[in-house]
Amino acid sequence: VDAVLHKIDDHLPAKAKQAINQAQYLVHKTAQHAWKLVDEARTNGPRGALHYATAEYKHLMVINSTKLWVKLNHNSAFHSVAEWVTPTAANWSGKYNNLINDMSGKGYIVFGYLPLIPVDEFGEAIKVAKAKEKEHLNDHKSDSSSDSD
């Protein structure tokens, strides 16, 4: 079997190898998170497992939303709509977070299970992504200007 796998590996295109490696990585990371979730459930009960799951989901959403935001922000139509919508969304998100915190503080247990919207984390992640993109663009500009010299 090893000999056959080595021969197949020799003939696979680089893109196929890359796709296989990414799939293996995703399966491995998913299994790690599943075991951590089970461990949280055993150690801290359903509430601990739920908090772990929402924290992981929040982290994933911040990363992917930031990537999407930066890509869409290049579109001038989206950019002008975003300038109008963003303050309103931030305001409503803040009101939602305050409501959840207030109700949890008053002893309504159900509200403790609801996730908060990570407004500050979104803002920081977008600033970092914009800075990286600007740095990347500056690197390309300096590369092209040095090529023309």
WODAVEN-V703814 format. One record per pair of residues at least 24 apart in sequence whose ideal C-beta (glycine too) atoms are under 8 Angstrom apart, sorted by the first residue. I is the first residue (numbers start at 1). J is the second residue. D is the distance in whole Angstrom. If there is no record, write none. Layout:
BEGIN
I_J_D + I_J_D
END
This chain:
BEGIN
47_112_8 + 47_113_8 + 50_113_6 + 54_115_5 + 57_115_7 + 58_115_6 + 58_118_6 + 58_121_8 + 61_118_8 + 62_118_6 + 62_121_5 + 62_122_6 + 62_125_5 + 63_125_7 + 65_122_7 + 65_125_8 + 66_122_7 + 66_125_4 + 66_126_6 + 66_128_8 + 66_129_5 + 67_129_7 + 69_126_6 + 69_129_8 + 70_126_7 + 70_129_5 + 70_130_7 + 70_133_6 + 90_119_6 + 93_117_4 + 93_119_5 + 94_119_6
END
